[in-house]
Amino acid sequence: MGIFGKKEEAKNKAPEYTPEFLEIERKKRYGIVNKMEETADTYKIKMFFPTIIPPSEIGEKLGATGEMPDYEYDVSLESHRMTVKGRLTDEKVLKLTGIVNSFPDRFFKEFVFQKPVTRFEAAYENKILEILVHKDKTPEEET
């Protein structure tokens, strides 16, 4: 078995993926594959975006197979809450959304924090969005 759960593939044939890998990819399309760690001063979040276009006959006919194009994303922050919105913009791949099972054209994810937060930094690379969210310091914590 190869990288990303791919089974060995014959020449000129689309790769076959394990059911476990395909389930994780489905969850990524809904924005629900993420990790959050809390430190004294920050929340560290990693959101994992889809890596492949869901395999389908219509995708093969349209030439929309293989690696998923990058999603556009927007991160916003307010008091104890951060939202992440992702959406596809690739025209060829958009033709599959709503037709191929479990393939929305966008997702929305909300994170609610225990403590107020003030600002964030975000970086996207290799289908992973990393967000560092800074906690608001209370007067006692600043001294």
C-alpha positions in Angstrom: 0.0 0.0 0.0 1.4 3.4 -1.0 1.2 6.9 0.4 -2.2 8.4 1.3 -3.7 5.0 1.6 -3.6 4.3 -2.2 -3.6 0.7 -3.3 -1.2 -0.2 -6.1 -2.6 1.1 -9.4 -2.4 -0.2 -12.9 -1.1 2.0 -15.7 -3.6 4.4 -17.2 -6.1 3.7 -14.4 -7.3 6.0 -11.7 -5.9 5.1 -8.3 -8.0 3.2 -5.8 -8.1 4.5 -2.3 -8.9 2.7 1.0 -12.3 3.3 2.5 -10.6 4.8 5.6 -8.7 7.3 3.5 -11.9 8.2 1.6 -13.8 8.8 4.8 -11.2 11.2 6.2 -11.2 13.0 2.8 -15.0 13.3 3.1 -14.8 14.8 6.5 -12.2 17.3 5.3 -14.6 18.5 2.7 -16.9 19.5 5.5 -14.1 21.2 7.5 -14.3 18.8 10.4 -10.7 17.4 10.4 -8.7 19.6 12.7 -6.6 19.6 15.8 -6.5 22.3 18.6 -3.9 22.6 21.3 -4.0 25.1 24.1 -1.0 26.7 25.7 -0.8 29.4 28.4 -1.0 32.2 25.8 -2.4 30.7 22.6 -4.7 28.2 20.9 -2.9 26.4 18.1 -5.3 25.1 15.4 -4.5 22.9 12.4 -7.3 22.4 9.8 -6.7 19.8 7.2 -8.2 20.5 3.8 -9.0 17.8 1.2 -6.1 16.4 -0.8 -8.0 14.6 -3.6 -11.1 15.2 -5.7 -13.6 12.5 -4.8 -13.3 9.7 -7.3 -16.4 9.5 -9.6 -17.3 8.5 -13.1 -18.5 12.0 -13.9 -15.2 13.4 -12.6 -13.4 11.1 -15.0 -15.6 12.3 -17.9 -15.0 15.9 -17.1 -11.3 15.4 -16.5 -11.7 16.5 -12.8 -9.7 13.8 -11.0 -6.6 13.6 -8.9 -5.3 16.3 -6.5 -7.9 18.7 -5.1 -7.2 22.4 -6.0 -6.7 24.7 -3.1 -9.8 26.2 -1.4 -10.1 29.9 -0.8 -10.5 30.5 2.9 -11.5 33.3 5.3 -10.8 33.4 9.0 -12.6 35.8 11.3 -12.3 36.4 15.0 -14.7 37.9 17.6 -14.4 37.8 21.4 -14.5 34.0 22.2 -15.2 32.8 18.7 -13.4 32.1 15.5 -14.9 31.1 12.2 -13.2 29.5 9.2 -15.0 29.5 5.8 -13.6 27.6 2.9 -14.8 27.4 -0.7 -13.9 25.9 -4.0 -13.3 28.3 -6.9 -11.9 25.9 -9.6 -14.6 25.8 -12.3 -14.0 22.3 -13.4 -14.2 20.9 -9.9 -17.2 23.1 -9.0 -19.2 21.2 -11.6 -18.9 18.1 -9.4 -20.2 19.7 -6.2 -23.7 18.8 -5.4 -23.6 16.0 -7.9 -20.9 13.7 -6.4 -22.0 12.3 -3.1 -20.7 14.3 0.0 -19.1 17.0 -2.0 -20.2 20.5 -1.0 -18.7 23.6 -2.7 -17.9 25.2 0.7 -17.7 24.6 4.4 -18.0 26.6 7.7 -16.2 25.7 10.9 -16.6 27.5 14.2 -14.3 27.4 17.2 -15.4 28.6 20.6 -12.7 29.4 23.1 -12.9 29.3 26.9 -11.0 32.6 27.2 -11.3 35.8 25.2 -8.9 36.1 22.3 -7.4 39.2 20.7 -5.7 38.3 17.3 -4.6 35.5 15.1 -2.0 34.6 12.5 -2.8 32.1 9.7 -0.6 30.2 7.2 -1.7 27.8 4.6 0.7 25.2 3.0 0.3 21.7 1.6 -3.5 21.6 2.3 -3.1 22.5 5.9 -4.3 25.8 7.5 -2.4 26.6 10.7 -3.8 29.3 12.9 -2.2 30.7 16.0 -4.9 32.5 18.2 -3.6 34.8 20.9 -5.5 34.9 24.2 -6.5 38.2 25.8 -4.4 38.7 29.0 -6.2 39.7 32.1 -4.6 42.4 34.3 -3.4 39.7 36.7 -1.7 37.8 33.9 0.2 40.8 32.7 2.0 41.4 35.9 
